[in-house]
Amino acid sequence: MRTIAVFLTMFGLSFSSAMAQIYLSPQVGFKVYGLNGAATQDAGGLVGQMGTADGGGTAFNVAVGLGYELKFPTPIYRLDLEGNVSWSAINFFQNAYDNNQGAGSFAAAGFTGGGAEIFSLDLMPIHRFIIPGFFLSPYGGIGLALNLFDNTNTDGGPPNLPAGTVITGATDFQVGLSIFYGAYFDVLPGIQPFIQFKHLIPFSGSYQLTTNASAPGGGSGPVVFTIQNAPGYFNLDAGVRFDF
């Protein structure tokens, strides 16, 4: 606490421990992922170009934020330091395959399953403004986004692959910039519904979909599918903030 106070004092701001509080903010919504770029297949070092693939799509999103609100002497400004954890799921591999080969081609080629579960941690300094006599409090900020993409296994079979083929999912980690903005609705003391918009701008330049394909009786070898782009997103969530 003392370290934070010293840091803020350097910028001409001050607060006391009695002017701070913890809050919790569960929320739900959706994420629209973008993932569009040149695709390659690397089979044991033999690289093949697969044209341009679009693996983007829309996914359900559930999240919870845990934050610490700093209250300053001015009544119109608040700073919230929040860690926001979220989960969503989307099948990048199927989307890319269908967009590249034609709608329904993923299933027609004998593929099932697959997908990616995405676990995100956003570190969010939220700058919030209180408008006296008005029920709405707008906010915004720029933070750091940490995203873990856990690609689940895809099963393959006839007509394109031998029965029992398994394409093992790979884990991919991406770091990016989170730009967010929204508004709280001052309905009840300590309970505030809110709406939030968020954009992820990834720092990385490519995304590995899956790796290590193996077919029973046919040996095994590394196969890596890569899209020369990284999945960013637009996120819309609604939730309720509870102050403690």
PASEBA-1860 file (N, C-alpha, C; in nm, 3 decimals):
! residues 244
1> MRTIAVFL> 0.083/-0.120/0.000/0.000/0.000/0.000/0.086/0.124/0.000 ~ 0.195/0.124/0.084/0.281/0.240/0.092/0.350/0.266/-0.041 ~ 0.392/0.158/-0.109/0.458/0.173/-0.239/0.366/0.239/-0.339 ~ 0.239/0.198/-0.341/0.142/0.259/-0.433/0.123/0.405/-0.401 ~ 0.116/0.438/-0.272/0.097/0.577/-0.232/0.213/0.664/-0.276 ~ 0.336/0.611/-0.260/0.454/0.687/-0.302/0.452/0.710/-0.452 ~ 0.417/0.604/-0.528/0.411/0.614/-0.674/0.311/0.720/-0.719 ~ 0.193/0.719/-0.658/0.090/0.815/-0.697/0.126/0.957/-0.656
9> TMFGLSFS> 0.193/0.971/-0.540/0.234/1.102/-0.494/0.331/1.168/-0.592 ~ 0.414/1.086/-0.657/0.507/1.137/-0.756/0.434/1.206/-0.871 ~ 0.310/1.167/-0.895/0.232/1.224/-1.004/0.130/1.325/-0.953 ~ 0.150/1.369/-0.829/0.063/1.473/-0.775/-0.070/1.421/-0.726 ~ -0.082/1.289/-0.703/-0.207/1.231/-0.656/-0.184/1.172/-0.517 ~ -0.291/1.162/-0.441/-0.279/1.103/-0.308/-0.409/1.034/-0.270 ~ -0.399/0.936/-0.181/-0.517/0.868/-0.129/-0.478/0.802/0.001 ~ -0.577/0.761/0.076/-0.551/0.689/0.200/-0.611/0.551/0.191
17> SAMAQIYL> -0.567/0.459/0.278/-0.617/0.323/0.273/-0.766/0.317/0.301 ~ -0.819/0.419/0.369/-0.962/0.422/0.397/-1.042/0.460/0.274 ~ -0.970/0.505/0.168/-1.039/0.548/0.046/-1.019/0.445/-0.065 ~ -1.009/0.319/-0.030/-0.991/0.213/-0.129/-1.079/0.095/-0.092 ~ -1.119/0.017/-0.193/-1.202/-0.099/-0.165/-1.188/-0.203/-0.274 ~ -1.219/-0.328/-0.238/-1.212/-0.440/-0.331/-1.348/-0.461/-0.396 ~ -1.348/-0.506/-0.521/-1.473/-0.535/-0.589/-1.460/-0.662/-0.673 ~ -1.575/-0.722/-0.704/-1.584/-0.842/-0.786/-1.684/-0.815/-0.897
25> SPQVGFKV> -1.652/-0.859/-1.021/-1.741/-0.827/-1.133/-1.757/-0.945/-1.229 ~ -1.850/-1.037/-1.203/-1.881/-1.143/-1.300/-1.947/-1.086/-1.425 ~ -1.920/-1.147/-1.541/-1.974/-1.094/-1.667/-1.983/-1.203/-1.773 ~ -2.071/-1.185/-1.869/-2.087/-1.277/-1.982/-2.104/-1.196/-2.109 ~ -2.073/-1.259/-2.222/-2.088/-1.191/-2.350/-2.034/-1.277/-2.462 ~ -1.971/-1.214/-2.560/-1.915/-1.288/-2.673/-1.790/-1.220/-2.724 ~ -1.707/-1.299/-2.792/-1.586/-1.249/-2.856/-1.592/-1.282/-3.005 ~ -1.562/-1.183/-3.087/-1.551/-1.203/-3.232/-1.402/-1.209/-3.265
33> YGLNGAAT> -1.352/-1.329/-3.295/-1.210/-1.348/-3.322/-1.180/-1.326/-3.470 ~ -1.068/-1.262/-3.495/-1.016/-1.249/-3.630/-0.889/-1.331/-3.643 ~ -0.878/-1.412/-3.747/-0.759/-1.495/-3.771/-0.754/-1.524/-3.921 ~ -0.685/-1.440/-3.994/-0.688/-1.449/-4.141/-0.548/-1.424/-4.196 ~ -0.493/-1.524/-4.265/-0.359/-1.508/-4.323/-0.319/-1.628/-4.406 ~ -0.200/-1.624/-4.460/-0.147/-1.735/-4.540/-0.128/-1.857/-4.451 ~ -0.173/-1.974/-4.501/-0.164/-2.097/-4.423/-0.061/-2.191/-4.484 ~ 0.011/-2.262/-4.396/0.109/-2.360/-4.441/0.091/-2.491/-4.365
41> QDAGGLVG> 0.137/-2.599/-4.429/0.139/-2.730/-4.364/0.281/-2.783/-4.372 ~ 0.340/-2.808/-4.256/0.477/-2.859/-4.249/0.471/-3.005/-4.206 ~ 0.495/-3.096/-4.300/0.491/-3.240/-4.272/0.634/-3.294/-4.273 ~ 0.693/-3.304/-4.155/0.828/-3.356/-4.144/0.931/-3.272/-4.217 ~ 0.911/-3.142/-4.221/1.005/-3.054/-4.289/0.965/-3.019/-4.430 ~ 0.866/-3.090/-4.486/0.816/-3.060/-4.620/0.701/-2.960/-4.607 ~ 0.727/-2.836/-4.644/0.630/-2.729/-4.625/0.546/-2.712/-4.750 ~ 0.414/-2.712/-4.732/0.321/-2.690/-4.842/0.237/-2.566/-4.817
49> QMGTADGG> 0.217/-2.487/-4.921/0.135/-2.367/-4.910/-0.012/-2.406/-4.927 ~ -0.098/-2.355/-4.840/-0.240/-2.390/-4.842/-0.328/-2.270/-4.875 ~ -0.268/-2.165/-4.929/-0.346/-2.047/-4.964/-0.378/-1.964/-4.841 ~ -0.478/-1.880/-4.854/-0.519/-1.794/-4.743/-0.631/-1.861/-4.665 ~ -0.615/-1.865/-4.535/-0.715/-1.929/-4.448/-0.772/-1.828/-4.350 ~ -0.902/-1.835/-4.330/-0.972/-1.750/-4.234/-1.031/-1.838/-4.126 ~ -0.970/-1.837/-4.008/-1.017/-1.922/-3.899/-1.099/-1.848/-3.795 ~ -1.134/-1.724/-3.825/-1.206/-1.643/-3.728/-1.350/-1.686/-3.709
57> GTAFNVAV> -1.412/-1.632/-3.607/-1.552/-1.664/-3.577/-1.593/-1.602/-3.445 ~ -1.716/-1.633/-3.403/-1.772/-1.577/-3.280/-1.780/-1.685/-3.172 ~ -1.746/-1.649/-3.049/-1.746/-1.744/-2.938/-1.813/-1.683/-2.816 ~ -1.882/-1.767/-2.740/-1.939/-1.727/-2.612/-1.825/-1.699/-2.514 ~ -1.841/-1.600/-2.429/-1.736/-1.563/-2.335/-1.794/-1.546/-2.194 ~ -1.723/-1.600/-2.096/-1.760/-1.580/-1.957/-1.636/-1.532/-1.882 ~ -1.653/-1.436/-1.793/-1.537/-1.374/-1.728/-1.572/-1.330/-1.587 ~ -1.467/-1.304/-1.510/-1.484/-1.245/-1.378/-1.365/-1.154/-1.352
65> GLGYELKF> -1.394/-1.038/-1.298/-1.289/-0.943/-1.265/-1.278/-0.927/-1.114 ~ -1.155/-0.919/-1.066/-1.129/-0.890/-0.925/-1.042/-0.765/-0.921 ~ -1.090/-0.661/-0.857/-1.020/-0.535/-0.864/-1.007/-0.464/-0.732 ~ -0.927/-0.359/-0.736/-0.901/-0.274/-0.619/-0.923/-0.131/-0.662 ~ -1.023/-0.067/-0.604/-1.058/0.069/-0.641/-0.986/0.170/-0.553 ~ -0.921/0.267/-0.616/-0.855/0.374/-0.544/-0.941/0.499/-0.556 ~ -0.977/0.556/-0.441/-1.061/0.676/-0.438/-0.974/0.796/-0.402 ~ -0.975/0.895/-0.488/-0.895/1.014/-0.468/-0.981/1.127/-0.409
73> PTPIYRLD> -0.917/1.232/-0.357/-0.994/1.343/-0.301/-1.093/1.404/-0.398 ~ -1.060/1.405/-0.528/-1.155/1.457/-0.625/-1.273/1.363/-0.639 ~ -1.397/1.411/-0.640/-1.514/1.322/-0.645/-1.545/1.270/-0.786 ~ -1.474/1.315/-0.886/-1.512/1.279/-1.024/-1.422/1.175/-1.087 ~ -1.316/1.130/-1.019/-1.222/1.035/-1.080/-1.193/0.918/-0.986 ~ -1.191/0.797/-1.044/-1.152/0.676/-0.972/-1.055/0.597/-1.061 ~ -0.963/0.527/-0.994/-0.872/0.437/-1.064/-0.892/0.297/-1.009 ~ -0.931/0.202/-1.098/-0.948/0.063/-1.059/-0.831/-0.019/-1.117
81> LEGNVSWS> -0.767/-0.098/-1.033/-0.663/-0.189/-1.077/-0.723/-0.329/-1.078 ~ -0.750/-0.382/-1.197/-0.828/-0.507/-1.208/-0.753/-0.616/-1.281 ~ -0.769/-0.739/-1.232/-0.729/-0.858/-1.304/-0.855/-0.927/-1.353 ~ -0.866/-0.947/-1.485/-0.987/-1.003/-1.545/-0.956/-1.137/-1.610 ~ -1.020/-1.243/-1.563/-0.998/-1.378/-1.615/-1.120/-1.420/-1.696 ~ -1.098/-1.472/-1.817/-1.211/-1.511/-1.902/-1.184/-1.643/-1.973 ~ -1.292/-1.705/-2.021/-1.285/-1.832/-2.095/-1.378/-1.825/-2.214 ~ -1.331/-1.875/-2.327/-1.414/-1.890/-2.446/-1.364/-2.012/-2.524
89> AINFFQNA> -1.442/-2.057/-2.621/-1.404/-2.174/-2.701/-1.447/-2.153/-2.845 ~ -1.358/-2.190/-2.939/-1.386/-2.173/-3.080/-1.303/-2.273/-3.160 ~ -1.354/-2.320/-3.273/-1.281/-2.417/-3.355/-1.211/-2.344/-3.470 ~ -1.092/-2.291/-3.442/-1.014/-2.222/-3.545/-0.982/-2.314/-3.662 ~ -0.945/-2.440/-3.630/-0.905/-2.535/-3.733/-1.020/-2.562/-3.830 ~ -1.138/-2.591/-3.778/-1.253/-2.617/-3.865/-1.290/-2.494/-3.946 ~ -1.291/-2.377/-3.881/-1.325/-2.255/-3.954/-1.229/-2.230/-4.069 ~ -1.099/-2.248/-4.043/-0.998/-2.226/-4.146/-1.012/-2.327/-4.260
97> YDNNQGAG> -1.037/-2.453/-4.224/-1.050/-2.559/-4.325/-1.172/-2.534/-4.413 ~ -1.285/-2.504/-4.350/-1.408/-2.481/-4.427/-1.398/-2.357/-4.514 ~ -1.336/-2.252/-4.463/-1.321/-2.131/-4.544/-1.223/-2.150/-4.658 ~ -1.126/-2.240/-4.637/-1.026/-2.265/-4.741/-1.076/-2.364/-4.846 ~ -1.148/-2.469/-4.801/-1.189/-2.577/-4.890/-1.336/-2.572/-4.929 ~ -1.414/-2.491/-4.859/-1.557/-2.485/-4.887/-1.638/-2.525/-4.765 ~ -1.755/-2.467/-4.749/-1.840/-2.494/-4.633/-1.873/-2.643/-4.623 ~ -1.858/-2.700/-4.503/-1.887/-2.841/-4.481/-1.775/-2.935/-4.516
105> SFAAAGFT> -1.663/-2.884/-4.570/-1.555/-2.972/-4.615/-1.481/-3.036/-4.498 ~ -1.481/-2.974/-4.382/-1.414/-3.030/-4.265/-1.475/-3.166/-4.230 ~ -1.608/-3.170/-4.219/-1.676/-3.296/-4.188/-1.669/-3.392/-4.305 ~ -1.680/-3.339/-4.428/-1.677/-3.426/-4.546/-1.542/-3.494/-4.563 ~ -1.436/-3.431/-4.514/-1.302/-3.490/-4.524/-1.277/-3.593/-4.415 ~ -1.372/-3.612/-4.323/-1.357/-3.713/-4.219/-1.307/-3.660/-4.087 ~ -1.306/-3.526/-4.071/-1.259/-3.468/-3.945/-1.375/-3.449/-3.847 ~ -1.346/-3.470/-3.720/-1.440/-3.439/-3.612/-1.362/-3.383/-3.494
113> GGGAEIFS> -1.433/-3.314/-3.405/-1.369/-3.263/-3.284/-1.283/-3.142/-3.312 ~ -1.175/-3.134/-3.239/-1.088/-3.019/-3.252/-1.142/-2.900/-3.175 ~ -1.088/-2.786/-3.202/-1.131/-2.665/-3.135/-1.022/-2.609/-3.047 ~ -1.050/-2.497/-2.988/-0.955/-2.432/-2.899/-1.029/-2.372/-2.780 ~ -0.981/-2.404/-2.661/-1.027/-2.337/-2.541/-0.929/-2.225/-2.510 ~ -0.981/-2.106/-2.485/-0.897/-1.989/-2.468/-0.915/-1.934/-2.327 ~ -0.806/-1.931/-2.253/-0.805/-1.877/-2.118/-0.727/-1.746/-2.121 ~ -0.792/-1.639/-2.078/-0.731/-1.506/-2.088/-0.718/-1.441/-1.951
121> LDLMPIHR> -0.609/-1.367/-1.935/-0.590/-1.282/-1.818/-0.556/-1.142/-1.867 ~ -0.643/-1.047/-1.836/-0.621/-0.908/-1.873/-0.586/-0.828/-1.748 ~ -0.476/-0.756/-1.753/-0.436/-0.667/-1.644/-0.480/-0.527/-1.683 ~ -0.580/-0.473/-1.611/-0.652/-0.356/-1.657/-0.647/-0.240/-1.557 ~ -0.575/-0.133/-1.588/-0.589/-0.008/-1.512/-0.708/0.070/-1.568 ~ -0.816/0.078/-1.492/-0.942/0.135/-1.541/-0.956/0.279/-1.489 ~ -0.964/0.372/-1.581/-0.984/0.512/-1.546/-1.133/0.543/-1.554 ~ -1.193/0.573/-1.439/-1.338/0.588/-1.432/-1.374/0.731/-1.392
129> FIIPGFFL> -1.478/0.783/-1.453/-1.518/0.922/-1.430/-1.661/0.927/-1.376 ~ -1.679/0.996/-1.266/-1.808/1.010/-1.201/-1.869/1.145/-1.241 ~ -1.986/1.141/-1.299/-2.056/1.263/-1.339/-2.162/1.293/-1.232 ~ -2.143/1.399/-1.154/-2.237/1.430/-1.045/-2.381/1.443/-1.096 ~ -2.472/1.376/-1.027/-2.613/1.384/-1.064/-2.653/1.301/-1.183 ~ -2.558/1.221/-1.238/-2.588/1.139/-1.356/-2.569/0.992/-1.320 ~ -2.656/0.905/-1.372/-2.655/0.764/-1.331/-2.548/0.682/-1.403 ~ -2.481/0.737/-1.502/-2.386/0.662/-1.583/-2.245/0.711/-1.558
137> SPYGGIGL> -2.151/0.615/-1.536/-2.010/0.648/-1.513/-1.924/0.584/-1.622 ~ -1.877/0.661/-1.719/-1.795/0.605/-1.826/-1.654/0.573/-1.779 ~ -1.589/0.478/-1.846/-1.452/0.443/-1.812/-1.378/0.392/-1.935 ~ -1.247/0.380/-1.924/-1.166/0.330/-2.034/-1.023/0.307/-1.988 ~ -0.943/0.248/-2.075/-0.803/0.226/-2.042/-0.735/0.133/-2.140 ~ -0.606/0.114/-2.120/-0.523/0.025/-2.201/-0.445/-0.065/-2.105 ~ -0.451/-0.197/-2.130/-0.385/-0.291/-2.041/-0.309/-0.399/-2.117 ~ -0.261/-0.498/-2.042/-0.185/-0.610/-2.097/-0.271/-0.734/-2.099
145> ALNLFDNT> -0.273/-0.805/-2.214/-0.355/-0.926/-2.229/-0.266/-1.049/-2.244 ~ -0.291/-1.150/-2.163/-0.219/-1.278/-2.169/-0.321/-1.386/-2.207 ~ -0.297/-1.456/-2.318/-0.395/-1.552/-2.370/-0.331/-1.689/-2.394 ~ -0.392/-1.792/-2.334/-0.347/-1.930/-2.354/-0.449/-2.001/-2.442 ~ -0.404/-2.049/-2.560/-0.490/-2.121/-2.654/-0.459/-2.269/-2.643 ~ -0.553/-2.346/-2.590/-0.537/-2.490/-2.574/-0.615/-2.560/-2.685 ~ -0.543/-2.599/-2.792/-0.608/-2.666/-2.905/-0.632/-2.813/-2.873 ~ -0.758/-2.855/-2.876/-0.792/-2.994/-2.844/-0.774/-3.084/-2.966
153> NTDGGPPN> -0.772/-3.214/-2.944/-0.744/-3.310/-3.051/-0.853/-3.311/-3.159 ~ -0.808/-3.335/-3.283/-0.899/-3.355/-3.395/-0.885/-3.499/-3.444 ~ -0.998/-3.569/-3.459/-0.996/-3.705/-3.512/-1.017/-3.701/-3.663 ~ -0.935/-3.779/-3.734/-0.945/-3.787/-3.880/-0.979/-3.928/-3.925 ~ -1.028/-3.939/-4.047/-1.063/-4.070/-4.102/-1.094/-4.058/-4.250 ~ -1.149/-4.166/-4.310/-1.183/-4.163/-4.453/-1.281/-4.049/-4.482 ~ -1.274/-3.989/-4.600/-1.195/-4.035/-4.716/-1.054/-3.980/-4.723 ~ -1.018/-3.880/-4.644/-0.887/-3.817/-4.661/-0.775/-3.884/-4.584
161> LPAGTVIT> -0.806/-3.945/-4.469/-0.704/-4.004/-4.384/-0.746/-4.143/-4.340 ~ -0.647/-4.227/-4.298/-0.682/-4.359/-4.248/-0.767/-4.349/-4.121 ~ -0.854/-4.446/-4.101/-0.937/-4.448/-3.981/-0.848/-4.450/-3.856 ~ -0.886/-4.373/-3.758/-0.810/-4.369/-3.633/-0.702/-4.264/-3.629 ~ -0.690/-4.183/-3.733/-0.590/-4.078/-3.732/-0.625/-3.974/-3.624 ~ -0.525/-3.933/-3.550/-0.544/-3.832/-3.447/-0.447/-3.716/-3.472 ~ -0.500/-3.598/-3.479/-0.416/-3.477/-3.487/-0.418/-3.415/-3.348 ~ -0.304/-3.421/-3.281/-0.296/-3.379/-3.142/-0.288/-3.228/-3.130
169> GATDFQVG> -0.372/-3.172/-3.048/-0.375/-3.028/-3.031/-0.249/-2.974/-2.967 ~ -0.209/-2.855/-3.008/-0.092/-2.788/-2.951/-0.136/-2.667/-2.870 ~ -0.056/-2.631/-2.773/-0.084/-2.515/-2.691/-0.007/-2.395/-2.744 ~ -0.077/-2.283/-2.753/-0.014/-2.162/-2.804/-0.039/-2.049/-2.705 ~ 0.063/-1.968/-2.680/0.052/-1.858/-2.585/0.075/-1.726/-2.658 ~ -0.016/-1.631/-2.639/-0.006/-1.503/-2.708/-0.015/-1.390/-2.605 ~ 0.062/-1.286/-2.630/0.059/-1.164/-2.548/0.013/-1.049/-2.636 ~ -0.069/-0.962/-2.581/-0.119/-0.851/-2.662/-0.156/-0.730/-2.580
177> LSIFYGAY> -0.208/-0.633/-2.650/-0.253/-0.509/-2.589/-0.405/-0.512/-2.580 ~ -0.459/-0.481/-2.463/-0.603/-0.479/-2.442/-0.651/-0.334/-2.432 ~ -0.738/-0.295/-2.523/-0.797/-0.161/-2.520/-0.944/-0.178/-2.481 ~ -0.986/-0.114/-2.374/-1.121/-0.138/-2.323/-1.189/-0.006/-2.286 ~ -1.321/-0.011/-2.289/-1.401/0.106/-2.252/-1.543/0.058/-2.225 ~ -1.618/0.137/-2.149/-1.754/0.098/-2.115/-1.817/0.198/-2.019 ~ -1.917/0.151/-1.946/-1.987/0.240/-1.854/-2.052/0.159/-1.743 ~ -2.046/0.213/-1.622/-2.120/0.159/-1.508/-2.252/0.234/-1.494
185> FDVLPGIQ> -2.353/0.162/-1.448/-2.484/0.223/-1.423/-2.506/0.226/-1.272 ~ -2.515/0.345/-1.216/-2.526/0.361/-1.071/-2.672/0.340/-1.028 ~ -2.705/0.212/-1.005/-2.842/0.175/-0.970/-2.860/0.168/-0.819 ~ -2.772/0.091/-0.753/-2.779/0.074/-0.608/-2.639/0.094/-0.549 ~ -2.628/0.139/-0.426/-2.498/0.154/-0.364/-2.425/0.019/-0.355 ~ -2.306/0.014/-0.410/-2.226/-0.108/-0.404/-2.263/-0.213/-0.506 ~ -2.366/-0.191/-0.587/-2.406/-0.286/-0.692/-2.427/-0.207/-0.821 ~ -2.341/-0.232/-0.920/-2.345/-0.153/-1.042/-2.342/-0.243/-1.167
193> PFIQFKHL> -2.453/-0.253/-1.240/-2.447/-0.319/-1.371/-2.355/-0.240/-1.463 ~ -2.296/-0.309/-1.561/-2.208/-0.239/-1.654/-2.205/-0.311/-1.789 ~ -2.160/-0.238/-1.889/-2.137/-0.292/-2.022/-1.994/-0.256/-2.060 ~ -1.925/-0.352/-2.123/-1.783/-0.332/-2.152/-1.748/-0.380/-2.292 ~ -1.670/-0.299/-2.361/-1.616/-0.332/-2.492/-1.465/-0.347/-2.479 ~ -1.410/-0.445/-2.551/-1.266/-0.469/-2.539/-1.210/-0.513/-2.675 ~ -1.091/-0.465/-2.707/-1.022/-0.505/-2.829/-0.886/-0.565/-2.792 ~ -0.854/-0.681/-2.848/-0.722/-0.740/-2.829/-0.639/-0.718/-2.955
201> IPFSGSYQ> -0.524/-0.653/-2.937/-0.429/-0.636/-3.046/-0.307/-0.722/-3.012 ~ -0.290/-0.839/-3.076/-0.182/-0.930/-3.039/-0.046/-0.880/-3.086 ~ 0.057/-0.910/-3.007/0.193/-0.876/-3.045/0.253/-0.977/-3.141 ~ 0.212/-1.104/-3.131/0.269/-1.211/-3.213/0.224/-1.201/-3.357 ~ 0.296/-1.271/-3.446/0.265/-1.260/-3.588/0.208/-1.384/-3.652 ~ 0.200/-1.496/-3.580/0.147/-1.619/-3.638/0.081/-1.703/-3.530 ~ 0.001/-1.802/-3.574/-0.072/-1.889/-3.482/-0.062/-2.033/-3.530 ~ -0.011/-2.122/-3.445/0.001/-2.263/-3.476/-0.125/-2.336/-3.433
209> LTTNASAP> -0.191/-2.400/-3.528/-0.317/-2.465/-3.497/-0.299/-2.600/-3.430 ~ -0.234/-2.695/-3.499/-0.221/-2.830/-3.446/-0.086/-2.889/-3.487 ~ -0.050/-2.999/-3.422/0.078/-3.063/-3.453/0.072/-3.212/-3.420 ~ 0.169/-3.287/-3.472/0.187/-3.429/-3.443/0.070/-3.518/-3.487 ~ 0.049/-3.528/-3.619/-0.052/-3.621/-3.672/0.007/-3.762/-3.677 ~ -0.072/-3.862/-3.639/-0.025/-4.001/-3.646/-0.138/-4.091/-3.691 ~ -0.107/-4.184/-3.779/-0.206/-4.278/-3.831/-0.167/-4.420/-3.793 ~ -0.257/-4.499/-3.731/-0.225/-4.637/-3.692/-0.180/-4.718/-3.813
217> GGGSGPVV> -0.065/-4.787/-3.798/-0.014/-4.871/-3.905/0.060/-4.792/-4.012 ~ 0.053/-4.662/-4.008/0.118/-4.582/-4.110/0.232/-4.500/-4.056 ~ 0.274/-4.530/-3.932/0.381/-4.453/-3.873/0.330/-4.318/-3.825 ~ 0.422/-4.235/-3.786/0.385/-4.103/-3.738/0.492/-4.003/-3.778 ~ 0.455/-3.880/-3.781/0.549/-3.774/-3.815/0.490/-3.641/-3.778 ~ 0.574/-3.546/-3.752/0.522/-3.414/-3.713/0.454/-3.343/-3.830 ~ 0.336/-3.293/-3.805/0.262/-3.213/-3.902/0.216/-3.087/-3.830 ~ 0.257/-2.971/-3.879/0.226/-2.845/-3.815/0.147/-2.757/-3.910
225> FTIQNAPG> 0.026/-2.716/-3.867/-0.056/-2.624/-3.944/-0.039/-2.483/-3.885 ~ -0.004/-2.388/-3.968/0.022/-2.253/-3.920/-0.052/-2.150/-4.006 ~ -0.112/-2.054/-3.940/-0.168/-1.938/-4.009/-0.081/-1.817/-3.975 ~ -0.035/-1.748/-4.078/0.056/-1.635/-4.057/-0.022/-1.511/-4.010 ~ -0.082/-1.526/-3.896/-0.156/-1.419/-3.832/-0.177/-1.461/-3.688 ~ -0.213/-1.371/-3.602/-0.241/-1.404/-3.463/-0.385/-1.363/-3.432 ~ -0.458/-1.444/-3.355/-0.600/-1.415/-3.331/-0.623/-1.298/-3.235 ~ -0.669/-1.186/-3.289/-0.717/-1.077/-3.205/-0.868/-1.091/-3.191
233> YFNLDAGV> -0.930/-1.002/-3.115/-1.075/-1.013/-3.101/-1.138/-0.879/-3.064 ~ -1.268/-0.873/-3.088/-1.353/-0.768/-3.033/-1.446/-0.835/-2.933 ~ -1.455/-0.781/-2.814/-1.531/-0.843/-2.705/-1.639/-0.748/-2.655 ~ -1.760/-0.803/-2.638/-1.869/-0.729/-2.576/-1.921/-0.812/-2.459 ~ -1.914/-0.755/-2.339/-1.960/-0.823/-2.218/-2.054/-0.732/-2.139 ~ -2.145/-0.795/-2.065/-2.229/-0.725/-1.969/-2.214/-0.796/-1.835 ~ -2.214/-0.720/-1.727/-2.197/-0.781/-1.597/-2.248/-0.693/-1.485 ~ -2.215/-0.735/-1.363/-2.254/-0.660/-1.244/-2.132/-0.652/-1.152
241> RFDF> -2.106/-0.532/-1.104/-1.996/-0.510/-1.012/-2.049/-0.505/-0.869 ~ -1.981/-0.581/-0.779/-2.017/-0.583/-0.637/-1.900/-0.528/-0.556 ~ -1.922/-0.419/-0.485/-1.819/-0.359/-0.400/-1.824/-0.421/-0.261 ~ -1.707/-0.438/-0.200/-1.697/-0.495/-0.066/-1.631/-0.397/0.028
END
